[in-house]
Amino acid sequence: MTSFWTGKRVRLRSIEPDDWTAFMRFAEDEEGLGDLLQLPRSAEGYRVWAREQAAARSDGDCFQLAIEAVDTGAIVGAVGSHLADPRAGWFEYGVTIGSDHRRKGYAAEAVELLLTFMFAERRYHRCQARVFAHNEASLVLHRRLGFTEEGRLRDHVFLAGRHHDLVMMGMLADEFAELRRSAVQQT
């Protein structure tokens, strides 16, 4: 039997201490996209963070997983739920893919695995994602996955010396289930 966490292209797994170099590269890639600007962190800071992640106990429905390419075993990105309200039935997630691994289907498959877990196993009703308006690739990905643009917060984020719009994307569990049914029927 194949693991629930393994798709055709990716496997989602816990973060291991040796993953620190990949996460350091992802942070650099995000800054290059204009999606993240934080104080520089030392290599030792990334090593400590990865060790802490590897040893951390699960925080309920908030977690971060490494995205590993099935064919090479390389860590290509990360995906996780970072806000969750089980009583109201919603969660918010994020995904990042290293610049040299983009446009290969890794993000889409990782998000589908995450959504399947959160909707079918954890019984959440709604997923939301915040996307910088200037990140066209992420907006295209979310629309292709079936997310709906639910709103735009004008000049909501201050980044790299200027304000940027933030696009709120959302998907309901029944919308995701219908998209999966349609995909199965087409194959």
Secondary structure, DSSP 4 states (H G I P E B T S, - for coil): ---TTB-SSEEEE---GGGHHHHHHHHHHHHHHTS-------HHHHHHHHHHHHHPPPBTTBEEEEEEETTT--EEEEEEEEEEETTTTEEEEEEEE-GGGTTSSHHHHHHHHHHHIIIIIS---EEEEEEETT-HHHHHHHHHHT-EEEEEEEEEEEETTEEEEEEEEEEEHHHHHHHHHHHHHH-
